[in-house]
Amino acid sequence: SVPGLAEEGPATAKALHQAIARGLVRSCHDLSEGGLGVALAEVAMAGRLGATVALGEVPTEMATPPGMSLLFSESNGRYLVEVRAEDVEAFEDLVWSVPHGRIGHVVADPTVSIEGTAAGLGLSLPVSAIERAWRGHLDGRTGR
């Protein structure tokens, strides 16, 4: 859902629930703590897969080009949803009335790549580096 539109929350939740009930959703992660950036990292670690994402495809009412604020914006009613290619049309039929966008796709290479439209924004991180940074304090290693 679009950041800042809390009134869209119930409609988004209802549409997403219908999609889940119909088996159209492979995975779903809220964008609350840490926003899209953290959600991408967490699902990549959990699935041992990568993702390619374009911030310019994220639905937003922001006046400025998408940047770090969009990547790490914490707000209610926004979700990162994975849908099989063969289910995209049926999924979009269910969520047509709420803001949504195809922002990227899952890739076999365990790397998270994010392209932005703001000057200089773009990153590519191996899932192993993300996991080392996340677990560093637990096993004595740092994000080396």
C-alpha positions as a Markdown table, in Angstrom:
| # | Residue | x | y | z |
|---|---|---|---|---|
| 1 | Ser | 0.0 | 0.0 | 0.0 |
| 2 | Val | 1.1 | 3.6 | -0.5 |
| 3 | Pro | 3.0 | 5.1 | 2.4 |
| 4 | Gly | 1.0 | 7.6 | 4.4 |
| 5 | Leu | -2.4 | 6.3 | 3.5 |
| 6 | Ala | -3.5 | 4.7 | 6.7 |
| 7 | Glu | -7.1 | 4.7 | 5.5 |
| 8 | Glu | -6.1 | 2.1 | 2.8 |
| 9 | Gly | -5.1 | -0.4 | 5.5 |
| 10 | Pro | -8.3 | -2.3 | 6.0 |
| 11 | Ala | -9.0 | -2.6 | 2.2 |
| 12 | Thr | -5.4 | -3.7 | 1.6 |
| 13 | Ala | -5.6 | -6.3 | 4.4 |
| 14 | Lys | -8.9 | -7.7 | 3.1 |
| 15 | Ala | -7.6 | -8.0 | -0.5 |
| 16 | Leu | -4.4 | -9.6 | 0.7 |
| 17 | His | -6.4 | -12.1 | 2.9 |
| 18 | Gln | -8.5 | -13.1 | -0.1 |
| 19 | Ala | -5.3 | -13.7 | -2.1 |
| 20 | Ile | -3.8 | -15.8 | 0.6 |
| 21 | Ala | -7.0 | -17.8 | 1.1 |
| 22 | Arg | -7.0 | -18.6 | -2.6 |
| 23 | Gly | -3.4 | -19.8 | -2.5 |
| 24 | Leu | -2.0 | -17.0 | -4.7 |
| 25 | Val | 0.6 | -15.8 | -2.2 |
| 26 | Arg | 3.9 | -17.7 | -1.7 |
| 27 | Ser | 5.2 | -15.4 | 1.0 |
| 28 | Cys | 4.2 | -12.1 | 2.6 |
| 29 | His | 6.1 | -9.8 | 4.9 |
| 30 | Asp | 4.9 | -6.6 | 6.5 |
| 31 | Leu | 7.0 | -3.4 | 6.0 |
| 32 | Ser | 6.8 | -2.1 | 9.5 |
| 33 | Glu | 10.2 | -2.6 | 11.3 |
| 34 | Gly | 12.9 | -1.4 | 8.9 |
| 35 | Gly | 10.6 | -1.0 | 5.9 |
| 36 | Leu | 11.1 | -2.6 | 2.5 |
| 37 | Gly | 14.9 | -2.9 | 2.9 |
| 38 | Val | 14.7 | -5.0 | 6.1 |
| 39 | Ala | 11.8 | -7.1 | 4.7 |
| 40 | Leu | 13.8 | -7.9 | 1.6 |
| 41 | Ala | 16.8 | -8.9 | 3.7 |
| 42 | Glu | 14.7 | -11.1 | 6.0 |
| 43 | Val | 12.9 | -13.0 | 3.2 |
| 44 | Ala | 16.1 | -13.5 | 1.3 |
| 45 | Met | 17.8 | -15.0 | 4.4 |
| 46 | Ala | 14.8 | -17.2 | 5.1 |
| 47 | Gly | 14.5 | -18.5 | 1.5 |
| 48 | Arg | 18.2 | -18.5 | 0.7 |
| 49 | Leu | 17.3 | -16.8 | -2.6 |
| 50 | Gly | 17.9 | -13.3 | -4.0 |
| 51 | Ala | 15.7 | -10.6 | -5.4 |
| 52 | Thr | 16.0 | -7.8 | -7.9 |
| 53 | Val | 13.9 | -4.7 | -7.0 |
| 54 | Ala | 13.3 | -1.3 | -8.6 |
| 55 | Leu | 12.3 | 1.3 | -6.1 |
| 56 | Gly | 10.8 | 3.4 | -9.0 |
| 57 | Glu | 8.0 | 0.7 | -9.2 |
| 58 | Val | 6.9 | 1.1 | -5.6 |
| 59 | Pro | 3.6 | 2.9 | -5.4 |
| 60 | Thr | 4.0 | 6.1 | -3.6 |
| 61 | Glu | 2.7 | 9.7 | -3.4 |
| 62 | Met | 6.1 | 11.1 | -2.5 |
| 63 | Ala | 6.9 | 14.2 | -4.5 |
| 64 | Thr | 10.6 | 13.4 | -4.7 |
| 65 | Pro | 12.1 | 10.4 | -6.6 |
| 66 | Pro | 12.3 | 7.2 | -4.4 |
| 67 | Gly | 15.4 | 7.0 | -2.3 |
| 68 | Met | 16.5 | 5.7 | 1.1 |
| 69 | Ser | 13.4 | 7.1 | 2.8 |
| 70 | Leu | 11.2 | 4.8 | 0.7 |
| 71 | Leu | 13.5 | 1.8 | 1.2 |
| 72 | Phe | 13.5 | 2.1 | 4.9 |
| 73 | Ser | 10.1 | 3.8 | 5.6 |
| 74 | Glu | 8.2 | 2.1 | 8.4 |
| 75 | Ser | 4.5 | 2.3 | 8.0 |
| 76 | Asn | 1.4 | 0.2 | 8.6 |
| 77 | Gly | -0.5 | -1.4 | 5.8 |
| 78 | Arg | 2.4 | -2.1 | 3.4 |
| 79 | Tyr | 3.5 | -5.6 | 2.5 |
| 80 | Leu | 6.1 | -7.4 | 0.4 |
| 81 | Val | 4.3 | -10.2 | -1.3 |
| 82 | Glu | 5.7 | -13.0 | -3.5 |
| 83 | Val | 3.4 | -14.4 | -6.1 |
| 84 | Arg | 4.2 | -17.1 | -8.6 |
| 85 | Ala | 4.4 | -15.9 | -12.2 |
| 86 | Glu | 1.3 | -18.0 | -13.2 |
| 87 | Asp | -0.7 | -16.4 | -10.4 |
| 88 | Val | 0.1 | -12.7 | -11.0 |
| 89 | Glu | -3.0 | -12.0 | -13.1 |
| 90 | Ala | -5.3 | -13.6 | -10.5 |
| 91 | Phe | -3.5 | -11.8 | -7.7 |
| 92 | Glu | -3.8 | -8.4 | -9.4 |
| 93 | Asp | -7.5 | -9.0 | -10.1 |
| 94 | Leu | -8.0 | -9.3 | -6.3 |
| 95 | Val | -5.9 | -6.2 | -5.4 |
| 96 | Trp | -6.9 | -3.9 | -8.2 |
| 97 | Ser | -8.7 | -1.5 | -5.8 |
| 98 | Val | -5.7 | -0.8 | -3.5 |
| 99 | Pro | -2.3 | 0.6 | -4.4 |
| 100 | His | 0.1 | -2.1 | -5.5 |
| 101 | Gly | 3.0 | -2.6 | -7.9 |
| 102 | Arg | 5.3 | -5.2 | -9.3 |
| 103 | Ile | 8.5 | -4.0 | -7.9 |
| 104 | Gly | 10.8 | -6.9 | -8.8 |
| 105 | His | 11.3 | -10.6 | -8.8 |
| 106 | Val | 12.9 | -13.5 | -7.0 |
| 107 | Val | 16.2 | -14.8 | -8.4 |
| 108 | Ala | 18.1 | -18.0 | -7.8 |
| 109 | Asp | 21.4 | -16.1 | -7.2 |
| 110 | Pro | 21.4 | -15.3 | -3.5 |
| 111 | Thr | 21.9 | -11.6 | -3.9 |
| 112 | Val | 19.6 | -8.7 | -3.1 |
| 113 | Ser | 19.8 | -6.0 | -5.8 |
| 114 | Ile | 18.0 | -2.7 | -5.4 |
| 115 | Glu | 17.8 | 0.0 | -8.1 |
| 116 | Gly | 16.6 | 3.4 | -7.2 |
| 117 | Thr | 15.7 | 6.5 | -9.1 |
| 118 | Ala | 17.4 | 8.9 | -6.8 |
| 119 | Ala | 20.9 | 10.0 | -7.8 |
| 120 | Gly | 23.4 | 7.5 | -6.6 |
| 121 | Leu | 21.0 | 5.0 | -5.0 |
| 122 | Gly | 21.5 | 1.4 | -5.9 |
| 123 | Leu | 23.0 | -1.6 | -4.1 |
| 124 | Ser | 23.7 | -5.2 | -4.5 |
| 125 | Leu | 24.4 | -7.4 | -1.5 |
| 126 | Pro | 25.0 | -11.2 | -1.3 |
| 127 | Val | 22.6 | -12.8 | 1.1 |
| 128 | Ser | 25.6 | -14.3 | 3.0 |
| 129 | Ala | 26.9 | -10.7 | 3.7 |
| 130 | Ile | 23.4 | -9.7 | 4.9 |
| 131 | Glu | 23.3 | -12.7 | 7.2 |
| 132 | Arg | 26.8 | -12.0 | 8.6 |
| 133 | Ala | 25.8 | -8.4 | 9.4 |
| 134 | Trp | 22.5 | -9.6 | 11.0 |
| 135 | Arg | 24.1 | -12.4 | 13.0 |
| 136 | Gly | 27.5 | -10.8 | 13.7 |
| 137 | His | 26.8 | -9.9 | 17.3 |
| 138 | Leu | 25.6 | -13.5 | 18.0 |
| 139 | Asp | 28.6 | -15.5 | 16.8 |
| 140 | Gly | 31.4 | -13.0 | 17.4 |
| 141 | Arg | 31.8 | -12.1 | 13.7 |
| 142 | Thr | 31.3 | -8.6 | 12.2 |
| 143 | Gly | 29.9 | -7.7 | 8.8 |
| 144 | Arg | 33.3 | -8.5 | 7.3 |
